[in-house]
Amino acid sequence: MQDYLQKGDQRWRLVCAVACALATVLFLFFFGVLCVMAWQERGSHQDSLGFAVALFIMGLLAFFTSFLAWRLWRGNLSTNGVTTMPSWFIQLFGSFLLVGVIFVGFTGGGIISLIEGISIALAMILVSRNIARRKKPGA
């Protein structure tokens, strides 16, 4: 079985940190564009809820990708001593992934994609069990 909690290569970690930093810049750009659009449409109230949701999502994505870039760039292990990302962060994104995969699966995605996505999301949600098993003496 593949050991997903093995030590990663420093070059790939830095490449991923740069990719996350570029994604942060992109999400901040979209956030700025949405802010300008919302400012221009402030009197019409035509799609204010849509703008608010889009701003929230872009801000959240910018925050999380910047957090990922920062953690990857530093390269220090989390307090669990095994992963770079905190386990709560991995579990949170596993939960988001599970909700998204189920939504896509029931709105037209294939059953194979649904099964694969759910298995990946559950592995992310249950990562703390794998970390605990890894930290046991003799494991």
HELIX and SHEET records of a PDB file:
HELIX    1   1 GLN A   10  GLN A   40  1                                  31    
HELIX    2   2 SER A   48  ARG A   74  1                                  27    
HELIX    3   3 SER A   87  PHE A  106  1                                  20    
HELIX    4   4 ILE A  111  ILE A  125  1                                  15    
HELIX    5   5 VAL A  127  LYS A  135  1                                   9    
END                                                                             
